[in-house]
């Protein structure tokens, strides 16, 4: 898998795996640089690279068909990584998803479509994907998986209403959801988010 950046511990000796998913227009290397701020010392880090630096062409709330086939291909790419990690003997609760913006949306969406007890899902500005939320397309139970969604109350790409609706749906599926909403309009990852995630999920 030449389009996957590997960092942190080797997968042979790591006790946990972080699948890190970059945002639109960014790179796998850029999301991996977050490791210098997150408590990922015991982790093998796997970060896929999106073709053309984007996981799907339009907004995550655009009509579903407009983002195909890129969206389904991106979900499949994450699934391939998860299966490879499981094949190496890791349990789902040793797998963590970490994404920013478009990568946060993809992380949440993949986890909800394949819900089980993961180590955690960390979404720096994201929500579930689709023109409308369609609960029947999600399956499984999170069984207490910690899910973090941080964002501004008026993000330019991710409306607060979608974050709140996503959190509600994830909670119904058994996730322990924390939303951390900031009174700014910045599309960024804040130190307060890093601190919360390090203390509560990556501890």
Residue pairs with C-beta under 8 A, 6 or more apart in sequence:
1 48
1 80
1 81
1 84
3 28
3 48
3 49
4 28
4 46
4 47
4 48
4 49
4 81
5 28
5 29
5 32
5 45
5 46
5 47
5 48
5 49
6 44
6 45
6 46
6 47
7 32
7 35
7 45
7 47
8 14
8 18
8 35
8 40
8 41
8 43
8 44
8 45
9 41
9 42
9 43
9 44
10 44
11 17
11 44
11 46
11 85
11 88
12 88
14 42
14 43
14 44
15 42
15 43
15 94
16 42
16 43
16 44
16 90
16 94
16 95
16 96
16 119
17 43
17 44
17 45
17 46
17 85
17 90
17 94
17 95
17 96
18 35
18 40
18 43
18 44
18 45
18 46
18 96
18 97
18 98
19 46
19 47
19 48
19 78
19 81
19 82
19 85
19 95
19 96
19 97
19 98
19 107
20 28
20 31
20 32
20 34
20 35
20 45
20 46
20 47
20 98
20 99
20 103
21 31
21 47
21 48
21 55
21 78
21 97
21 98
21 99
21 100
21 103
21 104
21 106
21 107
22 28
22 30
22 31
22 47
22 49
22 50
22 53
22 99
22 100
22 102
22 103
23 31
23 99
23 100
23 101
23 102
23 103
23 104
24 53
24 54
24 55
24 101
24 102
25 53
25 54
26 53
26 100
26 103
27 49
27 53
28 47
28 48
28 49
29 47
31 47
31 98
31 99
31 100
31 103
32 45
32 47
34 98
34 100
34 189
35 43
35 45
37 194
38 98
38 194
38 197
38 198
38 202
39 198
39 202
39 203
40 202
43 96
46 81
46 85
48 77
48 78
48 81
50 74
51 70
54 70
54 102
55 70
55 71
55 74
55 102
55 103
55 106
56 67
56 70
56 71
56 74
56 102
56 129
57 66
57 67
57 70
58 66
58 67
59 157
60 67
60 102
60 105
60 126
60 127
60 129
60 130
60 157
60 158
61 129
61 130
61 131
61 159
61 162
62 131
63 131
64 71
64 130
64 131
67 129
71 129
74 106
75 106
75 109
75 110
75 113
78 97
78 106
78 107
78 110
79 110
79 114
82 95
82 110
82 114
85 95
86 92
86 95
92 116
92 117
92 118
92 119
93 117
93 118
93 119
94 119
95 118
95 119
96 118
96 119
96 120
96 121
96 122
96 201
96 202
97 107
97 108
97 110
97 111
97 118
97 120
97 121
97 122
98 107
98 122
98 124
99 105
99 106
99 107
99 108
99 122
99 123
99 124
99 126
100 124
100 125
100 126
100 189
101 124
101 125
101 126
101 157
101 158
101 187
102 126
103 126
104 122
104 123
104 124
104 125
104 126
104 149
105 123
105 126
105 127
105 128
105 129
105 158
106 126
106 129
107 121
107 122
107 123
107 126
108 121
108 123
108 126
108 127
108 128
108 129
108 147
108 149
108 166
108 170
109 128
109 129
111 118
111 121
111 142
111 145
111 147
112 128
112 138
112 169
112 170
112 173
113 137
113 138
113 139
114 139
114 140
115 138
115 139
115 140
115 141
115 142
115 145
115 173
115 174
115 175
116 140
116 141
116 142
116 143
116 145
117 142
117 143
117 144
117 145
118 142
118 145
119 145
119 201
120 145
120 146
120 147
120 148
120 201
120 202
121 145
121 146
121 147
121 148
121 175
122 148
122 197
122 201
122 202
123 147
123 148
123 149
123 150
124 150
124 151
124 189
124 193
125 149
125 150
125 151
125 152
125 155
125 157
125 158
125 187
125 188
125 189
126 149
126 151
126 158
126 163
127 149
127 158
127 159
127 162
127 163
127 165
127 166
128 162
128 165
128 166
128 169
128 170
130 137
133 162
133 165
133 166
133 169
135 169
135 172
138 169
138 173
140 173
141 173
141 174
142 170
142 173
142 174
142 175
142 176
143 174
144 174
144 175
144 176
145 174
145 175
145 176
146 175
146 176
146 178
146 200
146 201
147 167
147 170
147 175
147 176
147 177
147 178
148 177
148 178
148 179
148 180
148 193
148 196
148 197
148 200
148 201
149 163
149 166
149 167
149 177
149 178
149 179
149 180
150 179
150 180
150 181
150 182
150 189
150 190
150 192
150 193
150 196
151 158
151 160
151 163
151 179
151 180
151 181
151 182
152 181
152 182
152 183
152 184
152 185
152 186
152 187
153 160
153 181
153 182
153 183
153 184
153 185
154 160
154 184
154 185
155 185
155 187
156 185
156 187
157 187
160 181
163 179
163 181
164 179
167 177
167 179
170 177
171 177
178 196
178 200
180 192
180 193
180 196
182 190
182 192
